[in-house]
Amino acid sequence: VGYLRRLSRCKRVLSRRQDLPDGALHFGKVPDDVQLFSVSLPWASNKHPDPDGSKLQELVLLLDREKAADQDLVYWDYPSLHQSPRTDAQTEAYKVGRSGVKNFLFSFSRIRVIVLPRTQPGMSTYLEHSWLVFESVVAAYCTRLVFSRGDGYQDVEEMMAQIIEPEHLMKPELALEKAAFRVEDDALVTEVMASAFGSMPAFPRDLDGFEVFCKTAGIAWLKVSTIKSFAKSPGPFPRRQELPAGGFVVGAPPRSRRKFVVSHGWESEVHPSPSGRKMQQLAQVLADQEAHDDDCVFFDFCSNAQEAKMGRVYAAGQPFPGAPPRSASAEEYFSHNNVAFISGRTAEEDAAFTYAMWDMGRLYAYEGCEIVVLPELSPKSSYPGSPDDWGMENITPYEYRGWCCSEFATALASSPNGDPRSRIVNFGDRAVQRVFKSRPWPKTVLEYAEMMRYTRHDNPEENERFGLVYNPKLGVDFTSKGDRLVVKYNFFKTTFD
């Protein structure tokens, strides 16, 4: 990554593998502590994939966004594999490298696949290349796709929406039929893709995938005894970074222990439950389930490293346009948890968090996890200290929140024999029943995609731009507009069997 950054800063064009300078490449076993990326893109010509350097510039921006360190590693066919003309030895090495493309470079869970789908006018599009269809479809099933978003990249977002559209992913053979760039490759691509799919277990039964996710994301699983301790001392319980030593397990939880995963909505923008009532509710559910003190619990605020949102005052427009000036001093948090100050995520924590958010649905789909739904919100008057010192209050009901709906729908769709009581342990609670009866919950990928079409925001211009339909009863909304596309794709990935 460091070499690509230097090349980009100098406005240089990438050289082929044989012409790269010493130090540009890593050889041998990949270290365990680096991030890995693969690049999927259509070549601009038969001789060079990026003769003007524009793909390199976009790639480096995405690597920066992904918090890639200089020592992290990138696979890109042109600089990673020997190019023509090759010696006999280079040809043999090239064949071995190509086998890696077919077998793991776009399917290994540690590798994030960066898609750069733009082509020059008159050139074949990304989805007209059979190998690119293979790379994107297999990566969509197995790992995380990274692509440009926002202003100036609307065309990329539209192309990626086609690539990760559930209907496209469910019938990759139809996509291959349209990929007419190199017909002679189609049979091989179809064979390789079928082989890859045949080795993939569905998310609900994927123990290895679940444990790899927990380790890579650095998930902190709270011990039930820790939940009880928080519940006995009501107040703003600590973030992941301030958790008491010995009160949690990091990585894959012990197989011998029960695993509970909590779905809930945050009450304020800086803390999910300033009063601490959510921990009391959770402790009661765990008691009803006769959970052991050493059983494990996932609770996002405590399980994933958080940003330093408390202990500050926000000016108008921070951290997003239109936000009002407000206090998030949250003084009670610091006194309750005996901390003088808090810091944001480290680079390592930020990388783990980014990885976790892309695959979080795995926790709500895996058959070894028991889901706890806590939809009730405590009023602002319950906040300790000054109620106005916790940033903006969020009073949106659980059933209208995008991520909550995604978690709830995933848990329902992955329930054995369609019985939600086998997945959601407190399904009989009155508040959970209210959520269940609030809308027709999707049972299929296509029904979920339909649910994602609705919004409760009555903004005709914006809704038309994002292809949304105003519906105050069925609308689902996200803080970030781009999350809608992500969760639609994630629902497909976690529930499709």
Disulfide bonds with the S-S distance in Angstrom:
none
